[in-house]
Amino acid sequence: MLTMKKLYPKEFRDDVVAVARLGQAPITQIAKDFGISEQTLRNWLKKADVEDGIRPGMKQADSVAMRELRKRNRVLEQENEILRRAAAYFAKQLPPKMKYPLVRELAEDAIPVSVTCRVLDFSSQGYFKWLREPLSARDYENA
């Protein structure tokens, strides 16, 4: 059975780490006194050492920044793919109403419609209307 991680306030973790760093009692005893597991205390000590520069590793702020950079990189890669495929697609000199199949193709390749429409300056509302009704009443009349 999976157990949920118990979250402790940052102030509590900092206090426990400060007491453990004093070294006046064994880690086992400190963990027991504060009602946490010994492994939890060891993990907190490792994280505190990394944050304080005592031990090599990625600090919390760096980890958050790295996650944001990866996310931004993923979006930029999607935008680049959209522009690359749009250049090839629009080189065919298609009529204006034929732009939405490109959005659908990109959506099938897991590129969000909102990103595609933003990059190509299309109306996402227009795209979804076209999806529901590929031919307008005027198209029927003209045909």
C-alpha positions in Angstrom: 0.0 0.0 0.0 1.3 3.5 -0.9 1.6 6.0 1.9 1.4 9.7 1.4 4.4 11.8 2.2 3.8 13.9 5.3 4.7 17.5 4.6 6.5 19.4 7.3 6.7 23.2 7.5 10.0 24.7 6.3 10.6 26.3 9.7 10.3 22.9 11.4 12.7 21.2 8.9 15.2 24.1 9.4 15.0 23.7 13.2 15.5 20.0 13.1 18.5 20.3 10.7 20.0 23.0 12.9 19.8 20.7 16.0 21.2 17.8 14.0 24.1 19.9 12.8 25.1 20.7 16.4 26.0 17.1 16.7 25.1 16.9 20.4 23.0 13.7 19.9 23.0 10.9 17.4 20.8 11.3 14.4 18.7 8.4 15.5 17.9 10.1 18.8 17.2 13.5 17.1 14.8 11.9 14.6 13.0 10.1 17.4 12.7 13.2 19.6 11.2 15.2 16.7 8.9 12.3 15.6 10.3 11.8 12.2 12.1 8.9 10.6 15.9 8.7 10.6 15.9 8.6 6.7 13.8 11.7 6.5 16.3 13.6 8.7 19.2 12.3 6.6 17.4 13.6 3.5 16.8 17.0 5.0 20.5 17.2 6.0 21.6 16.3 2.5 19.3 18.9 1.0 20.4 21.5 3.5 24.1 20.8 2.7 23.4 21.3 -1.0 21.5 24.5 -0.4 24.3 25.8 1.8 27.0 24.9 -0.7 28.6 22.3 1.6 27.8 19.4 -0.8 27.7 19.5 -4.6 24.3 19.3 -6.2 21.5 21.3 -7.7 19.9 23.9 -5.4 16.1 24.3 -5.2 16.1 27.6 -7.1 18.3 26.1 -9.9 16.0 23.1 -10.1 13.0 25.4 -10.6 14.8 27.4 -13.2 15.9 24.3 -15.0 12.3 23.0 -15.1 11.1 26.4 -16.5 13.9 26.4 -19.1 13.0 22.8 -20.2 9.4 23.9 -20.5 10.3 27.0 -22.6 12.6 24.9 -24.7 9.8 22.5 -25.5 7.6 25.4 -26.6 10.3 26.9 -28.8 10.9 23.5 -30.4 7.2 23.3 -31.1 7.1 26.8 -32.6 10.2 26.0 -34.7 8.5 22.8 -36.1 5.3 24.8 -36.8 7.2 27.4 -38.8 9.3 24.8 -40.7 6.2 22.9 -41.7 4.2 26.0 -42.5 6.9 27.3 -44.8 6.7 24.0 -46.8 2.9 23.9 -46.7 2.3 27.5 -47.8 4.9 27.3 -50.5 2.2 25.3 -52.4 0.2 28.5 -53.0 -3.0 27.2 -51.5 -6.2 29.2 -51.3 -6.7 31.0 -47.9 -9.3 28.5 -46.6 -6.8 25.6 -47.0 -4.6 26.9 -44.1 -6.5 25.0 -41.4 -5.6 21.4 -42.5 -2.0 22.4 -41.5 -3.3 23.2 -38.0 -5.0 19.8 -37.9 -1.9 18.0 -39.1 0.2 19.6 -36.4 -2.4 18.8 -33.8 -2.2 15.2 -34.8 1.5 15.4 -34.1 0.8 16.6 -30.6 1.5 20.2 -31.2 -1.3 22.2 -29.4 -3.7 24.0 -31.6 -3.4 27.1 -29.4 0.4 27.2 -30.0 0.0 26.7 -33.7 -2.6 29.4 -34.0 -0.6 31.9 -32.0 2.6 31.3 -34.0 0.8 31.4 -37.4 -1.4 34.3 -36.3 -4.6 32.3 -37.0 -7.8 32.5 -35.1 -8.2 29.3 -33.0 -12.0 30.1 -33.1 -11.9 30.1 -36.9 -10.1 26.8 -36.9 -12.6 25.1 -34.6 -15.5 26.5 -36.6 -13.8 25.1 -39.7 -13.5 21.7 -38.0 -17.2 21.6 -37.3 -18.2 22.9 -40.8 -15.4 22.5 -43.3 -17.6 24.0 -46.1 -19.6 27.1 -45.5 -23.0 27.9 -46.9 -21.3 30.2 -49.5 -19.0 27.4 -50.5 -22.0 25.2 -51.2 -23.7 28.0 -53.2 -20.6 28.7 -55.2 -20.2 25.0 -56.0 
